[in-house]
Amino acid sequence: MASTLKCCHNIDKIQILRTELIKSGMDYGLDHPTTIKISQTLDKLLNECLVGCNSAIRTN
């Protein structure tokens, strides 16, 4: 994953969301709406990074 994140512009935001997700999961449980919302937001950012990296690789 480290090589994937090199071409992502949201690395800091991803790190923050990962920390929030872990805390929310521990505090509220994995099926709590807050935890699920954070997880979905994190998934979206990670997918954007993967798409961006794939585009960068194809153009090089």
Phi, psi and omega in degrees: 000331182303318180292329178293320184286344179297329181259015180255137181268358183249027185302314181297317180295321178297315180299318179296315180296323178299316179296316178298320180297315179298313180298315180297317179298320180286323182282317189248341184104158185287340182259009178286142181305324179295315179297317180296318180297316178297317180299317180294320178296317178297316177303316181298314179296318179296320177296320177299320178296316180297318178296316179298319180292318179298321178294319180295322180293319182292329182276347180268000000 
